[in-house]
Amino acid sequence: MADEPCHCRVLHLDCDSSRCTQAKHTIYHHAPLTSLRELRKSATNGCSTCGAIVNAVVIPEVRDAWRGLIAPALASERSGVVAALAEDEEAIEIEFDPPRTVNGRRVLRLRASHDSEDWHNFNLWRESADETCKAFSSLAYHPSARTDSRESLGHLESWIEGCDRDHSCFDEEQSELPTRVAQVSGDEVKVVHKPGHRARYTTLSHRWGKDDDFKLTRSNLDGPMTQGLPWEAIPKTFQDAIWLTRQLRIDYIWIDSLCIIQDDADDWRTESVQMGSVYGHSYLNIAASHNTGSDDGLFMASDVGELFPAHPVPGHPKIFIRQQPYRTHDDFGSSYSRFKWPLLTRGWVLQERLLSPRVAYFDSEEMKWECMQAADCQCGAIVSMWNFKIDYSASVIRGQTPLPFEWIRIAEVYSKLSLTKPGDRVVALSGIAKQASASGRGGRYLAGVWQEDLAHQLCWAIWDSTFRKPEKYIAPTWSWLSVFGSVGIPNRMDYTKESHIDVVITDADCTPAEGTDDTGPIMSGYLKFNGRCVKMGAELSSWDADAPPVFNFFNEVTRDLLASLVVNIDYVMAEEEARKVTNVLFVYWGDMWPHGKTFLVLKPIPDQGRTYERIGIFWEEENCGTDSFEKLLSWSAYWENVVFI
């Protein structure tokens, strides 16, 4: 047994092979599937690690927990199985996550059977380190009763210390104070201006409430805001963030409502485009995740420790097991837009998250942590390897994956978030665009897309549009920034899959509304292309005030109708506007994996020759069983110098 690979071998990845017999077998990086029955056999044959796992899994409280979790999956697979669970439980599948992929913790995963998709996780750890065998880490997770407790603060400090020691996320040399910051050293709080001064500072990500009137304005610029604020006048969330900043022995904090003159358009315009730099150079971004306004406070009580207690393993008094509390942590790491904290639904917050070297999130249950190379939480359920911020840092900052493809993911996430002011759509993304542009990859930034692989990035669709076209100009219609709604772009998940682009883009440009900042507000933009096009007649088929219109399309020469053609129109139109769409240009864009042949739908600009704006897109995949695509390609002709604005 000692010389053969054991079921538990992946847990010995950090062991010394001269002391641990399983260490030499950890070349097997994939965690092997096993069962409670097999682990019990291994324990009987002398494996103490498997013995500890078996004893942990069958603790009555732990057994009740996983039986309750997997019973629904078993019940769906065969009738009467819940009653027979006792005789079947030895076959329950068990897997170990390799420790280096899950923040150094040992995670035990259980599921009903191979046919079940749902895994349920448990943490295993030792009370103190064992130098002989490191199968169980000494990294214990004890959720605190409050997020402002001494224990929670110690947890945050350990995250910061670990990041400073093991990563290069925060650059002390770049930590120059923003234009204004709140100085919080001593007992006084006041807004100061210290140009060129280098010092650590924190930032606050928070959600403004409807009646938040505690803000910097021209009228109070020379009053208490800059001379000293009474503590009782400061909103609770700001008080808590200031308290935390002081606990970390930092003298300054940047809060947007205190450090930007809110009724000065020039100051807001100047400072808003600097927010990427402000957050990017902060020592720590403090995120008030659960807040709906500045009076809610930052800290909360938590019952996580009571609901999910740690259990000592019989026969192994220094080893403990605890059920991982929250499966919603998967959404926290992989898709910010699905994680329904009030703060994380806001468009501005995406760049605050991605650009901050590290972020501490204070939610209603616990504290969570993200830096550019790791993610964690007090309960221990976060898995770093599925984290969007880490992926972003690897792609944009360290150049490990092609920029345009990672940017497509950013576009999809950002498009799902909300903005109070539609006009902020471009500038709320500008900090991320600046950082990406500084990497020197992707070519020029053009209204939410990149010059490199530009044609592919223009094949976006709005999946759930209930929005009208913005009244004021935001971006050229070929950009996904020009409309609102959840954006989807083909080929995002697997950029090794090749798509064939048929059009040739010969020129593309955008004119900034002010100065030379390509990432700021846009005055105008255009692109020119050559490709296969066909002019089509259009007739309104159905109209709804809350959904994009449906059109019938026909060949203007032969009058052939394209029956049942499914076209994704980009936005909701007023009925009068929809009835004015009487002819369009179908442009064959290419064969786009995985959707097949793809056409963009353009509408002519009156009296401007071959100048068009986009109104939709359609794919072969959504039109299976029709001969529309063969007809369109047979009707098409090669056009040159088509202008797309």
GITA-V98494 format. One record per residue. PHI is phi in whole degrees, -180 to 180 (none if undefined). PSI is psi in whole degrees, -180 to 180 (* if undefined). Layout:
phi=PHI psi=PSI
phi=PHI psi=PSI
This chain:
phi=none psi=-40
phi=-66 psi=-29
phi=-96 psi=1
phi=-110 psi=149
phi=-61 psi=134
phi=-104 psi=163
phi=-57 psi=-29
phi=-93 psi=10
phi=-58 psi=-34
phi=-65 psi=-22
phi=-73 psi=-13
phi=-99 psi=21
phi=-59 psi=-33
phi=-97 psi=4
phi=-78 psi=155
phi=-84 psi=121
phi=-64 psi=-21
phi=-77 psi=-16
phi=-113 psi=-28
phi=-118 psi=123
phi=-70 psi=-22
phi=-88 psi=-11
phi=-60 psi=-36
phi=-70 psi=-15
phi=-94 psi=2
phi=-79 psi=10
phi=-63 psi=-20
phi=-77 psi=97
phi=-77 psi=-27
phi=-79 psi=132
phi=-70 psi=122
phi=-74 psi=142
phi=-76 psi=141
phi=-147 psi=-168
phi=-141 psi=166
phi=-60 psi=-38
phi=-62 psi=-45
phi=-68 psi=-39
phi=-64 psi=-37
phi=-65 psi=-40
phi=-62 psi=-44
phi=-62 psi=-41
phi=-63 psi=-41
phi=-63 psi=-32
phi=-82 psi=2
phi=113 psi=4
phi=-83 psi=113
phi=-72 psi=-30
phi=-66 psi=-48
phi=-63 psi=-35
phi=-63 psi=-41
phi=-65 psi=-39
phi=-66 psi=-45
phi=-60 psi=-47
phi=-63 psi=-33
phi=-70 psi=-44
phi=-68 psi=-30
phi=-98 psi=7
phi=-55 psi=131
phi=-49 psi=-45
phi=-67 psi=-38
phi=-71 psi=-43
phi=-59 psi=-44
phi=-61 psi=-38
phi=-64 psi=-52
phi=-75 psi=-28
phi=-63 psi=-42
phi=-66 psi=-34
phi=-72 psi=-41
phi=-94 psi=-10
phi=-56 psi=-44
phi=-60 psi=-38
phi=-67 psi=-41
phi=-65 psi=-42
phi=-62 psi=-33
phi=-76 psi=-16
phi=-91 psi=-33
phi=-159 psi=144
phi=-68 psi=146
phi=72 psi=8
phi=-74 psi=-26
phi=-63 psi=-42
phi=-65 psi=-30
phi=-97 psi=15
phi=-60 psi=-34
phi=-58 psi=-41
phi=-81 psi=-19
phi=-95 psi=-16
phi=-65 psi=-22
phi=-65 psi=-21
phi=-93 psi=-1
phi=-55 psi=131
phi=-78 psi=141
phi=-131 psi=140
phi=-140 psi=149
phi=-111 psi=132
phi=-80 psi=134
phi=-55 psi=132
phi=-60 psi=-32
phi=-75 psi=-15
phi=-92 psi=-7
phi=-129 psi=56
phi=58 psi=29
phi=82 psi=-3
phi=-91 psi=154
phi=-94 psi=120
phi=-114 psi=125
phi=-99 psi=125
phi=-115 psi=129
phi=-122 psi=143
phi=-146 psi=165
phi=-65 psi=-47
phi=-166 psi=177
phi=-61 psi=-26
phi=-82 psi=-10
phi=-91 psi=138
phi=-87 psi=-18
phi=-93 psi=119
phi=-99 psi=150
phi=-128 psi=128
phi=-103 psi=146
phi=-135 psi=142
phi=-96 psi=141
phi=-123 psi=137
phi=-156 psi=163
phi=-99 psi=151
phi=-68 psi=-34
phi=-143 psi=158
phi=-68 psi=148
phi=-116 psi=113
phi=-71 psi=-23
phi=-75 psi=-45
phi=-140 psi=130
phi=-110 psi=34
phi=-61 psi=-34
phi=-116 psi=123
phi=-71 psi=163
phi=-96 psi=15
phi=-87 psi=96
phi=-93 psi=149
phi=-124 psi=114
phi=-124 psi=93
phi=-54 psi=135
phi=-86 psi=159
phi=-71 psi=-23
phi=-143 psi=150
phi=-81 psi=-4
phi=-111 psi=16
phi=-73 psi=165
phi=-61 psi=-36
phi=-65 psi=-43
phi=-65 psi=-42
phi=-62 psi=-41
phi=-62 psi=-36
phi=-64 psi=-45
phi=-62 psi=-44
phi=-63 psi=-36
phi=-68 psi=-36
phi=-63 psi=-46
phi=-63 psi=-46
phi=-62 psi=-42
phi=-64 psi=-39
phi=-67 psi=-44
phi=-61 psi=-37
phi=-78 psi=-43
phi=-105 psi=-16
phi=-122 psi=178
phi=-125 psi=37
phi=-70 psi=-44
phi=-103 psi=128
phi=-109 psi=105
phi=-58 psi=-34
phi=-68 psi=-23
phi=-94 psi=3
phi=-86 psi=67
phi=-89 psi=138
phi=-63 psi=144
phi=-64 psi=178
phi=-52 psi=-48
phi=-131 psi=147
phi=-143 psi=160
phi=-91 psi=122
phi=-87 psi=125
phi=-122 psi=12
phi=-67 psi=147
phi=70 psi=-146
phi=-100 psi=-2
phi=-100 psi=148
phi=-127 psi=121
phi=-154 psi=152
phi=-83 psi=129
phi=-128 psi=161
phi=-125 psi=112
phi=-131 psi=75
phi=-60 psi=134
phi=80 psi=-3
phi=-80 psi=132
phi=-102 psi=127
phi=-167 psi=157
phi=-71 psi=144
phi=-148 psi=154
phi=-101 psi=167
phi=-128 psi=160
phi=-122 psi=125
phi=-99 psi=120
phi=-146 psi=165
phi=-105 psi=130
phi=-71 psi=139
phi=-87 psi=174
phi=-65 psi=-34
phi=-115 psi=24
phi=-69 psi=110
phi=-117 psi=9
phi=-88 psi=95
phi=-156 psi=161
phi=-80 psi=127
phi=-134 psi=171
phi=-63 psi=-31
phi=-75 psi=-27
phi=-111 psi=11
phi=-60 psi=-34
phi=-106 psi=16
phi=-108 psi=-141
phi=-58 psi=-30
phi=-56 psi=-39
phi=-105 psi=-7
phi=-109 psi=-17
phi=138 psi=119
phi=-96 psi=134
phi=-63 psi=134
phi=-57 psi=-41
phi=-69 psi=-16
phi=-85 psi=-14
phi=-84 psi=131
phi=-57 psi=152
phi=-59 psi=-42
phi=-62 psi=-41
phi=-67 psi=-41
phi=-57 psi=-47
phi=-66 psi=-40
phi=-67 psi=-37
phi=-66 psi=-44
phi=-58 psi=-45
phi=-65 psi=-41
phi=-59 psi=-44
phi=-65 psi=-39
phi=-62 psi=-30
phi=-86 psi=5
phi=62 psi=44
phi=-118 psi=141
phi=-95 psi=-11
phi=-135 psi=148
phi=-139 psi=142
phi=-108 psi=122
phi=-127 psi=125
phi=-54 psi=-44
phi=-69 psi=-19
phi=-99 psi=-19
phi=-115 psi=-2
phi=-122 psi=132
phi=-71 psi=109
phi=-73 psi=-22
phi=-108 psi=21
phi=-119 psi=103
phi=-60 psi=-38
phi=-66 psi=-43
phi=-66 psi=-42
phi=-64 psi=-42
phi=-64 psi=-42
phi=-66 psi=-46
phi=-78 psi=-32
phi=-64 psi=-36
phi=-78 psi=-7
phi=-97 psi=-2
phi=-62 psi=-33
phi=-60 psi=-43
phi=-68 psi=-39
phi=-60 psi=-52
phi=-72 psi=-34
phi=-66 psi=-23
phi=-109 psi=7
phi=-74 psi=151
phi=-72 psi=-39
phi=-157 psi=134
phi=-96 psi=125
phi=-97 psi=118
phi=-108 psi=118
phi=-85 psi=78
phi=-63 psi=-40
phi=-91 psi=-4
phi=-73 psi=148
phi=-113 psi=-8
phi=-166 psi=171
phi=-76 psi=-7
phi=-94 psi=-2
phi=-75 psi=-24
phi=86 psi=162
phi=-96 psi=-36
phi=-100 psi=151
phi=-140 psi=157
phi=-80 psi=153
phi=-136 psi=141
phi=-112 psi=19
phi=-60 psi=-45
phi=-62 psi=-34
phi=-76 psi=-39
phi=-73 psi=-31
phi=-129 psi=73
phi=-73 psi=160
phi=-87 psi=141
phi=-120 psi=128
phi=-69 psi=142
phi=-86 psi=123
phi=-57 psi=135
phi=83 psi=-9
phi=-139 psi=74
phi=-61 psi=-19
phi=-96 psi=1
phi=-108 psi=139
phi=-128 psi=157
phi=-135 psi=143
phi=-145 psi=140
phi=-69 psi=135
phi=-72 psi=130
phi=-72 psi=-45
phi=-124 psi=114
phi=-74 psi=-17
phi=-64 psi=-14
phi=-61 psi=-26
phi=-59 psi=-44
phi=-66 psi=-36
phi=-57 psi=-42
phi=-84 psi=-37
phi=-94 psi=-30
phi=-148 psi=96
phi=-56 psi=-35
phi=-69 psi=-19
phi=-91 psi=-13
phi=-87 psi=112
phi=-91 psi=42
phi=-72 psi=143
phi=-54 psi=-41
phi=-63 psi=-40
phi=-82 psi=4
phi=-92 psi=-2
phi=-94 psi=138
phi=-62 psi=-41
phi=-62 psi=-29
phi=-73 psi=-22
phi=-59 psi=-47
phi=-72 psi=-28
phi=-64 psi=-38
phi=-72 psi=-49
phi=-73 psi=-33
phi=-88 psi=-26
phi=-66 psi=131
phi=-57 psi=-35
phi=-155 psi=148
phi=-134 psi=134
phi=-109 psi=120
phi=-100 psi=128
phi=-109 psi=105
phi=-109 psi=-168
phi=-78 psi=-5
phi=-123 psi=-33
phi=-168 psi=-176
phi=-103 psi=140
phi=-124 psi=160
phi=-137 psi=138
phi=-139 psi=134
phi=-127 psi=-171
phi=-74 psi=-10
phi=-131 psi=0
phi=-157 psi=159
phi=-141 psi=147
phi=-160 psi=174
phi=-156 psi=167
phi=-68 psi=-30
phi=-86 psi=-13
phi=87 psi=16
phi=-96 psi=-8
phi=-79 psi=139
phi=-111 psi=116
phi=-62 psi=-31
phi=-70 psi=-12
phi=-111 psi=31
phi=-99 psi=128
phi=-65 psi=-42
phi=-62 psi=-41
phi=-66 psi=-43
phi=-61 psi=-43
phi=-60 psi=-47
phi=-62 psi=-41
phi=-64 psi=-39
phi=-81 psi=-55
phi=-79 psi=-41
phi=-89 psi=-45
phi=-99 psi=-4
phi=67 psi=33
phi=-84 psi=-19
phi=-135 psi=157
phi=-59 psi=133
phi=-60 psi=-49
phi=-56 psi=-35
phi=-75 psi=-38
phi=-67 psi=-33
phi=-66 psi=-35
phi=-58 psi=-42
phi=-64 psi=-41
phi=-61 psi=-45
phi=-60 psi=-44
phi=-64 psi=-42
phi=-69 psi=-48
phi=-61 psi=-37
phi=-65 psi=-20
phi=-86 psi=-9
phi=-92 psi=164
phi=-105 psi=147
phi=-131 psi=134
phi=-67 psi=-40
phi=-110 psi=114
phi=-55 psi=-32
phi=-66 psi=-12
phi=-83 psi=-2
phi=-57 psi=-39
phi=-81 psi=-48
phi=-72 psi=-28
phi=-71 psi=-10
phi=-108 psi=-6
phi=-66 psi=-33
phi=-63 psi=-43
phi=-65 psi=-42
phi=-63 psi=-39
phi=-63 psi=-44
phi=-64 psi=-42
phi=-65 psi=-41
phi=-63 psi=-36
phi=-66 psi=-18
phi=-71 psi=-16
phi=80 psi=8
phi=-113 psi=159
phi=91 psi=-11
phi=77 psi=-157
phi=-76 psi=144
phi=-83 psi=127
phi=-131 psi=92
phi=52 psi=54
phi=90 psi=0
phi=-136 psi=175
phi=-119 psi=146
phi=-59 psi=-39
phi=-70 psi=129
phi=60 psi=36
phi=-61 psi=-46
phi=-59 psi=-40
phi=-64 psi=-40
phi=-71 psi=-12
phi=-89 psi=0
phi=-92 psi=47
phi=-90 psi=159
phi=-138 psi=150
phi=-95 psi=119
phi=-83 psi=-29
phi=-137 psi=46
phi=-69 psi=123
phi=-126 psi=17
phi=-106 psi=147
phi=-84 psi=164
phi=-65 psi=134
phi=-55 psi=142
phi=-68 psi=-40
phi=-99 psi=148
phi=-62 psi=131
phi=-116 psi=-48
phi=-161 psi=162
phi=-61 psi=152
phi=-68 psi=-16
phi=-75 psi=-12
phi=-94 psi=140
phi=-64 psi=-19
phi=-69 psi=-16
phi=-76 psi=-16
phi=-132 psi=168
phi=-112 psi=153
phi=130 psi=170
phi=-76 psi=116
phi=-90 psi=139
phi=-127 psi=140
phi=-131 psi=127
phi=-58 psi=154
phi=69 psi=18
phi=-70 psi=-42
phi=-73 psi=-24
phi=-143 psi=92
phi=-77 psi=-1
phi=-82 psi=-14
phi=-77 psi=127
phi=-88 psi=138
phi=-115 psi=148
phi=-99 psi=115
phi=-90 psi=126
phi=-93 psi=-35
phi=-76 psi=159
phi=-121 psi=114
phi=-85 psi=121
phi=-98 psi=-19
phi=-164 psi=148
phi=-157 psi=140
phi=-160 psi=153
phi=-133 psi=145
phi=-108 psi=119
phi=-64 psi=148
phi=-68 psi=-30
phi=-141 psi=135
phi=62 psi=-142
phi=-124 psi=17
phi=-80 psi=106
phi=-68 psi=-16
phi=-96 psi=-5
phi=-92 psi=-168
phi=-52 psi=148
phi=-113 psi=133
phi=-85 psi=-44
phi=-164 psi=166
phi=-162 psi=156
phi=-153 psi=162
phi=-143 psi=156
phi=-121 psi=141
phi=-146 psi=160
phi=-116 psi=140
phi=178 psi=177
phi=-80 psi=122
phi=-132 psi=156
phi=-145 psi=128
phi=-79 psi=134
phi=-130 psi=147
phi=-81 psi=152
phi=-134 psi=141
phi=-138 psi=130
phi=-63 psi=123
phi=-96 psi=-46
phi=-151 psi=150
phi=-135 psi=142
phi=-139 psi=137
phi=-65 psi=-20
phi=-117 psi=15
phi=-147 psi=156
phi=-60 psi=148
phi=-70 psi=161
phi=-114 psi=131
phi=-118 psi=152
phi=-97 psi=138
phi=-119 psi=142
phi=-146 psi=156
phi=-71 psi=123
phi=-67 psi=-23
phi=-90 psi=-53
phi=-89 psi=-15
phi=68 psi=12
phi=-64 psi=130
phi=-91 psi=134
phi=-88 psi=89
phi=-68 psi=137
phi=62 psi=24
phi=-73 psi=122
phi=-93 psi=114
phi=-118 psi=132
phi=-89 psi=103
phi=-80 psi=141
phi=-74 psi=-25
phi=-155 psi=165
phi=-75 psi=136
phi=-118 psi=148
phi=-65 psi=153
phi=-60 psi=-42
phi=-62 psi=-41
phi=-64 psi=-42
phi=-65 psi=-38
phi=-70 psi=-19
phi=-79 psi=-11
phi=-82 psi=94
phi=-111 psi=-15
phi=-151 psi=149
phi=-140 psi=170
phi=-118 psi=121
phi=-91 psi=125
phi=-115 psi=120
phi=-75 psi=109
phi=-86 psi=-33
phi=152 psi=-175
phi=-103 psi=103
phi=-104 psi=114
phi=-68 psi=134
phi=-101 psi=12
phi=-92 psi=-11
phi=86 psi=-157
phi=-58 psi=134
phi=-129 psi=132
phi=-121 psi=138
phi=-94 psi=146
phi=-109 psi=119
phi=-116 psi=149
phi=-113 psi=133
phi=-68 psi=144
phi=-88 psi=122
phi=-55 psi=136
phi=63 psi=25
phi=-127 psi=27
phi=62 psi=-134
phi=-86 psi=56
phi=-119 psi=129
phi=-135 psi=161
phi=-126 psi=153
phi=-81 psi=142
phi=-130 psi=-6
phi=-180 psi=-175
phi=-155 psi=152
phi=-149 psi=157
phi=-127 psi=158
phi=-63 psi=-38
phi=-58 psi=-37
phi=-85 psi=-1
phi=-129 psi=39
phi=-63 psi=145
phi=86 psi=4
phi=-114 psi=160
phi=-102 psi=18
phi=-60 psi=-39
phi=-72 psi=-38
phi=-64 psi=-41
phi=-63 psi=-47
phi=-61 psi=-44
phi=-67 psi=-33
phi=-72 psi=-30
phi=-83 psi=-17
phi=-73 psi=157
phi=-134 psi=157
phi=-84 psi=118
phi=-106 psi=148
phi=-123 psi=153
phi=57 psi=42
phi=-79 psi=131
phi=-100 psi=133
phi=-126 psi=113
phi=-120 psi=*
